[in-house]
C-alpha cells in the first residue's frame, strides 16, 4: 500500500528534503581533484550532523550487512552505494555520484547528483546531460491520475533514444517515514502500467544510466554496484510530492538553519 502524506507529513517531508538538498549542494561544491572519497564522506557526515539530522544510510541493514558510511559516493563505473575510501582519490576527468539520504524529525529526504571533475570526455558529459534530463522528464509524468509506468516509460525512451542504457536492478521508490516505501519506480516500463498516482505521494525518482551495457554487479564489499563492462554510470535523483497542481520537487535548496559548526575539510 502506498503511503499518502497528510498535511503534517508533507510539512515534515519539506523539512527533511530541504536538509538533504542543502547537504548535497554543499558537497558538490567540495568535489575537486586530490580529495579522497573518504574525505568527501566526512564532509557529508559533518554537514548532516550540523543541520541536526541523521544519515539514513549509516547503519542501513541489508541482510547481515550494515552500510558503513554516512553518504553514498560512487566514482566512474560505480553505479550506486559506493563507500568512501582513503584509497579512492578523485582525479581530473572523473565523475562522482553523490547520493544523500537524511532523516530529520522522523522523515526522510533523498536526492542525488553526478558531478564532473574538470573536463570529461564528450560521451561522458553527454551521459550526465541525458541522465539529468531524463530525471526531469520522469518528474513531469508524476501527475495525479497518471500511472507509475508513465514515469518509467518517459525515462527509458529518452535515455535509449540517446544510445545509453538504464539500470534494471535498481529502481526509484516511495519515501517518507522509511527510506524505501511503496511504490517501486523502475526506470523502464510501459505507459499506463503500475499504480495510479494520487495526491500526497512522495516519490524518489532516480534514473541510473550507463554509458555501455545496462548490467551491473556488486563488489565484494556487498554494497558497491558497478557496471558489468567497466563503463561510466550517472545518477540523478529528486524527491517529489504529487499534488493536484502537478508534481512538486521537494529536494531543492531552501532556507534551512545553517550547520551548527564548521569543520576542517570545508575550510582547507
TORNU-835981 format. One record per residue (C-alpha): x, y, z. Coordinates in nm, 2 decimals, padded with zeros to 4 digits. Layout:
% TORNU-835981
<rec x="X" y="Y" z="Z"/>
...
//
This chain:
% TORNU-835981
<rec x="00.00" y="00.00" z="00.00"/>
<rec x="00.14" y="00.34" z="-00.10"/>
<rec x="00.15" y="00.58" z="00.20"/>
<rec x="-00.03" y="00.91" z="00.14"/>
<rec x="00.11" y="01.20" z="00.34"/>
<rec x="-00.13" y="01.43" z="00.54"/>
<rec x="-00.06" y="01.80" z="00.59"/>
<rec x="00.18" y="01.73" z="00.88"/>
<rec x="00.36" y="01.46" z="00.69"/>
<rec x="00.41" y="01.69" z="00.39"/>
<rec x="00.55" y="01.96" z="00.61"/>
<rec x="00.79" y="01.72" z="00.77"/>
<rec x="00.89" y="01.60" z="00.43"/>
<rec x="00.96" y="01.95" z="00.31"/>
<rec x="01.20" y="01.99" z="00.61"/>
<rec x="01.39" y="01.67" z="00.56"/>
<rec x="01.42" y="01.72" z="00.19"/>
<rec x="01.54" y="02.08" z="00.24"/>
<rec x="01.82" y="01.95" z="00.46"/>
<rec x="01.91" y="01.67" z="00.21"/>
<rec x="01.92" y="01.93" z="-00.07"/>
<rec x="02.14" y="02.17" z="00.13"/>
<rec x="02.39" y="01.89" z="00.21"/>
<rec x="02.41" y="01.78" z="-00.15"/>
<rec x="02.46" y="02.13" z="-00.28"/>
<rec x="02.74" y="02.19" z="-00.03"/>
<rec x="02.91" y="01.86" z="-00.10"/>
<rec x="02.90" y="01.93" z="-00.47"/>
<rec x="03.10" y="02.25" z="-00.41"/>
<rec x="03.37" y="02.05" z="-00.24"/>
<rec x="03.43" y="01.80" z="-00.52"/>
<rec x="03.78" y="01.85" z="-00.65"/>
<rec x="04.09" y="01.66" z="-00.77"/>
<rec x="04.31" y="01.52" z="-00.48"/>
<rec x="04.02" y="01.47" z="-00.24"/>
<rec x="03.95" y="01.12" z="-00.13"/>
<rec x="03.60" y="00.98" z="-00.13"/>
<rec x="03.65" y="00.92" z="00.25"/>
<rec x="03.72" y="01.30" z="00.29"/>
<rec x="03.41" y="01.37" z="00.09"/>
<rec x="03.20" y="01.13" z="00.31"/>
<rec x="03.33" y="01.30" z="00.62"/>
<rec x="03.22" y="01.64" z="00.48"/>
<rec x="02.88" y="01.49" z="00.43"/>
<rec x="02.88" y="01.34" z="00.78"/>
<rec x="02.95" y="01.67" z="00.94"/>
<rec x="02.71" y="01.87" z="00.73"/>
<rec x="02.43" y="01.63" z="00.82"/>
<rec x="02.50" y="01.65" z="01.19"/>
<rec x="02.53" y="02.03" z="01.17"/>
<rec x="02.18" y="02.05" z="01.04"/>
<rec x="02.06" y="01.84" z="01.34"/>
<rec x="01.98" y="01.55" z="01.11"/>
<rec x="02.09" y="01.19" z="01.09"/>
<rec x="02.23" y="00.99" z="00.80"/>
<rec x="01.97" y="00.74" z="00.68"/>
<rec x="02.25" y="00.55" z="00.50"/>
<rec x="02.48" y="00.49" z="00.80"/>
<rec x="02.38" y="00.16" z="00.96"/>
<rec x="02.12" y="00.07" z="00.70"/>
<rec x="02.08" y="-00.30" z="00.71"/>
<rec x="02.07" y="-00.53" z="00.40"/>
<rec x="02.07" y="-00.89" z="00.52"/>
<rec x="02.35" y="-00.93" z="00.76"/>
<rec x="02.54" y="-00.63" z="00.63"/>
<rec x="02.52" y="-00.27" z="00.76"/>
<rec x="02.61" y="00.02" z="00.55"/>
<rec x="02.93" y="00.17" z="00.69"/>
<rec x="02.93" y="00.53" z="00.56"/>
<rec x="02.73" y="00.85" z="00.60"/>
<rec x="02.67" y="00.91" z="00.23"/>
<rec x="02.69" y="00.70" z="-00.09"/>
<rec x="02.98" y="00.82" z="-00.31"/>
<rec x="03.02" y="00.64" z="-00.65"/>
<rec x="03.30" y="00.71" z="-00.89"/>
<rec x="03.31" y="00.64" z="-01.27"/>
<rec x="03.20" y="00.28" z="-01.32"/>
<rec x="03.04" y="00.27" z="-00.97"/>
<rec x="02.67" y="00.30" z="-01.02"/>
<rec x="02.54" y="00.34" z="-00.66"/>
<rec x="02.62" y="00.27" z="-00.30"/>
<rec x="02.99" y="00.34" z="-00.32"/>
<rec x="03.16" y="00.36" z="00.02"/>
<rec x="03.41" y="00.64" z="00.09"/>
<rec x="03.77" y="00.52" z="00.10"/>
<rec x="04.11" y="00.68" z="00.17"/>
<rec x="04.24" y="00.48" z="-00.13"/>
<rec x="04.00" y="00.63" z="-00.38"/>
<rec x="04.14" y="00.97" z="-00.49"/>
<rec x="03.94" y="01.19" z="-00.71"/>
<rec x="04.11" y="01.29" z="-01.03"/>
<rec x="04.06" y="01.53" z="-01.33"/>
<rec x="03.82" y="01.36" z="-01.57"/>
<rec x="03.64" y="01.15" z="-01.31"/>
<rec x="03.27" y="01.17" z="-01.25"/>
<rec x="03.14" y="01.12" z="-00.89"/>
<rec x="02.78" y="01.05" z="-00.79"/>
<rec x="02.67" y="01.18" z="-00.45"/>
<rec x="02.36" y="01.02" z="-00.30"/>
<rec x="02.25" y="01.19" z="00.02"/>
<rec x="01.97" y="01.05" z="00.24"/>
<rec x="01.89" y="01.21" z="00.57"/>
<rec x="01.64" y="01.16" z="00.85"/>
<rec x="01.51" y="01.48" z="01.01"/>
<rec x="01.23" y="01.49" z="01.26"/>
<rec x="01.12" y="01.14" z="01.17"/>
<rec x="01.10" y="01.18" z="00.79"/>
<rec x="01.35" y="01.10" z="00.51"/>
<rec x="01.49" y="01.33" z="00.24"/>
<rec x="01.66" y="01.16" z="-00.05"/>
<rec x="01.85" y="01.32" z="-00.35"/>
<rec x="02.15" y="01.25" z="-00.57"/>
<rec x="02.35" y="01.41" z="-00.85"/>
<rec x="02.66" y="01.32" z="-01.06"/>
<rec x="02.94" y="01.58" z="-01.08"/>
<rec x="03.21" y="01.60" z="-01.34"/>
<rec x="03.56" y="01.68" z="-01.21"/>
<rec x="03.71" y="01.92" z="-01.45"/>
<rec x="03.69" y="01.83" z="-01.82"/>
<rec x="03.55" y="01.49" z="-01.90"/>
<rec x="03.53" y="01.30" z="-02.23"/>
<rec x="03.24" y="01.42" z="-02.45"/>
<rec x="03.04" y="01.09" z="-02.43"/>
<rec x="03.06" y="01.11" z="-02.05"/>
<rec x="02.94" y="01.48" z="-02.05"/>
<rec x="02.65" y="01.37" z="-02.27"/>
<rec x="02.58" y="01.08" z="-02.03"/>
<rec x="02.54" y="01.33" z="-01.75"/>
<rec x="02.32" y="01.57" z="-01.95"/>
<rec x="02.09" y="01.29" z="-02.07"/>
<rec x="02.05" y="01.13" z="-01.73"/>
<rec x="01.96" y="01.46" z="-01.56"/>
<rec x="01.72" y="01.55" z="-01.84"/>
<rec x="01.56" y="01.20" z="-01.81"/>
<rec x="01.50" y="01.27" z="-01.44"/>
<rec x="01.30" y="01.58" z="-01.52"/>
<rec x="01.11" y="01.41" z="-01.80"/>
<rec x="01.02" y="01.14" z="-01.54"/>
<rec x="00.91" y="01.40" z="-01.29"/>
<rec x="00.68" y="01.57" z="-01.55"/>
<rec x="00.49" y="01.24" z="-01.56"/>
<rec x="00.43" y="01.23" z="-01.19"/>
<rec x="00.08" y="01.37" z="-01.24"/>
<rec x="-00.22" y="01.28" z="-01.04"/>
<rec x="-00.42" y="01.03" z="-01.24"/>
<rec x="-00.12" y="00.90" z="-01.43"/>
<rec x="00.05" y="00.57" z="-01.35"/>
<rec x="00.39" y="00.48" z="-01.23"/>
<rec x="00.47" y="00.32" z="-01.57"/>
<rec x="00.43" y="00.66" z="-01.73"/>
<rec x="00.73" y="00.78" z="-01.53"/>
<rec x="00.93" y="00.47" z="-01.62"/>
<rec x="00.85" y="00.49" z="-01.99"/>
<rec x="00.95" y="00.86" z="-02.02"/>
<rec x="01.29" y="00.79" z="-01.86"/>
<rec x="01.36" y="00.48" z="-02.07"/>
<rec x="01.26" y="00.62" z="-02.41"/>
<rec x="01.46" y="00.93" z="-02.37"/>
<rec x="01.77" y="00.75" z="-02.24"/>
<rec x="01.77" y="00.48" z="-02.51"/>
<rec x="01.70" y="00.73" z="-02.78"/>
<rec x="02.04" y="00.88" z="-02.70"/>
<rec x="02.22" y="00.55" z="-02.71"/>
<rec x="02.26" y="00.49" z="-02.33"/>
<rec x="02.11" y="00.22" z="-02.11"/>
<rec x="01.90" y="00.22" z="-01.79"/>
<rec x="02.00" y="00.01" z="-01.50"/>
<rec x="01.73" y="-00.26" z="-01.44"/>
<rec x="01.83" y="-00.40" z="-01.10"/>
<rec x="01.80" y="-00.07" z="-00.91"/>
<rec x="01.48" y="00.14" z="-00.90"/>
<rec x="01.32" y="00.45" z="-00.76"/>
<rec x="01.08" y="00.42" z="-00.47"/>
<rec x="00.84" y="00.59" z="-00.24"/>
<rec x="01.00" y="00.77" z="00.06"/>
<rec x="00.86" y="00.91" z="00.38"/>
<rec x="00.90" y="00.77" z="00.73"/>
<rec x="01.11" y="00.50" z="00.58"/>
<rec x="01.38" y="00.53" z="00.32"/>
<rec x="01.21" y="00.27" z="00.09"/>
<rec x="00.83" y="00.27" z="00.07"/>
<rec x="00.59" y="00.16" z="-00.20"/>
<rec x="00.57" y="00.20" z="-00.49"/>
<rec x="00.88" y="00.08" z="-00.67"/>
<rec x="00.96" y="00.31" z="-00.97"/>
<rec x="01.16" y="00.13" z="-01.24"/>
<rec x="01.35" y="00.34" z="-01.49"/>
<rec x="01.20" y="00.13" z="-01.77"/>
<rec x="00.84" y="00.02" z="-01.85"/>
<rec x="00.53" y="00.08" z="-02.04"/>
<rec x="00.28" y="00.37" z="-02.03"/>
<rec x="-00.04" y="00.30" z="-01.84"/>
<rec x="00.10" y="00.03" z="-01.62"/>
<rec x="00.15" y="00.02" z="-01.25"/>
<rec x="-00.01" y="00.21" z="-00.96"/>
<rec x="-00.23" y="00.51" z="-01.01"/>
<rec x="-00.07" y="00.83" z="-00.89"/>
<rec x="-00.27" y="01.01" z="-00.62"/>
<rec x="-00.22" y="01.34" z="-00.43"/>
<rec x="00.01" y="01.32" z="-00.13"/>
<rec x="00.25" y="01.06" z="-00.25"/>
<rec x="00.62" y="01.13" z="-00.20"/>
<rec x="00.84" y="00.96" z="-00.47"/>
<rec x="01.21" y="00.93" z="-00.51"/>
<rec x="01.26" y="00.93" z="-00.88"/>
<rec x="01.62" y="00.84" z="-00.97"/>
<rec x="01.74" y="00.73" z="-01.32"/>
<rec x="02.07" y="00.54" z="-01.31"/>
<rec x="02.21" y="00.54" z="-01.66"/>
<rec x="02.51" y="00.36" z="-01.80"/>
<rec x="02.73" y="00.46" z="-02.09"/>
<rec x="02.75" y="00.10" z="-02.20"/>
<rec x="02.55" y="-00.21" z="-02.12"/>
<rec x="02.28" y="-00.20" z="-01.86"/>
<rec x="02.40" y="-00.50" z="-01.65"/>
<rec x="02.56" y="-00.44" z="-01.31"/>
<rec x="02.73" y="-00.64" z="-01.04"/>
<rec x="02.81" y="-00.59" z="-00.67"/>
<rec x="03.16" y="-00.58" z="-00.54"/>
<rec x="03.29" y="-00.79" z="-00.26"/>
<rec x="03.21" y="-00.52" z="00.00"/>
<rec x="02.84" y="-00.62" z="-00.05"/>
<rec x="02.73" y="-00.27" z="-00.14"/>
<rec x="02.91" y="-00.10" z="-00.43"/>
<rec x="02.73" y="-00.17" z="-00.76"/>
<rec x="02.94" y="-00.13" z="-01.07"/>
<rec x="02.88" y="-00.16" z="-01.44"/>
<rec x="02.95" y="-00.51" z="-01.58"/>
<rec x="03.16" y="-00.36" z="-01.86"/>
<rec x="03.35" y="-00.10" z="-01.66"/>
<rec x="03.19" y="00.19" z="-01.84"/>
<rec x="03.08" y="00.51" z="-01.65"/>
<rec x="02.74" y="00.55" z="-01.49"/>
<rec x="02.54" y="00.85" z="-01.39"/>
<rec x="02.27" y="00.90" z="-01.12"/>
<rec x="02.04" y="01.19" z="-01.06"/>
<rec x="01.75" y="01.19" z="-00.81"/>
<rec x="01.48" y="01.41" z="-00.66"/>
<rec x="01.21" y="01.35" z="-00.40"/>
<rec x="00.88" y="01.47" z="-00.55"/>
<rec x="00.54" y="01.54" z="-00.39"/>
<rec x="00.24" y="01.46" z="-00.61"/>
<rec x="-00.03" y="01.73" z="-00.59"/>
<rec x="-00.35" y="01.83" z="-00.79"/>
<rec x="-00.14" y="02.11" z="-00.93"/>
<rec x="00.13" y="01.89" z="-01.06"/>
<rec x="00.45" y="01.74" z="-00.92"/>
<rec x="00.65" y="01.95" z="-00.67"/>
<rec x="01.02" y="01.89" z="-00.63"/>
<rec x="01.10" y="01.89" z="-00.26"/>
<rec x="01.47" y="01.84" z="-00.28"/>
<rec x="01.56" y="02.19" z="-00.39"/>
<rec x="01.78" y="02.42" z="-00.18"/>
<rec x="01.56" y="02.62" z="00.06"/>
<rec x="01.62" y="02.83" z="00.36"/>
<rec x="01.73" y="02.59" z="00.63"/>
<rec x="01.93" y="02.66" z="00.96"/>
<rec x="02.30" y="02.69" z="00.90"/>
<rec x="02.51" y="02.40" z="01.02"/>
<rec x="02.58" y="02.43" z="01.39"/>
<rec x="02.96" y="02.40" z="01.35"/>
<rec x="03.23" y="02.43" z="01.09"/>
<rec x="03.48" y="02.16" z="01.01"/>
<rec x="03.82" y="02.14" z="00.87"/>
<rec x="03.75" y="01.98" z="00.52"/>
<rec x="03.54" y="02.28" z="00.41"/>
<rec x="03.80" y="02.53" z="00.54"/>
<rec x="04.11" y="02.35" z="00.39"/>
//
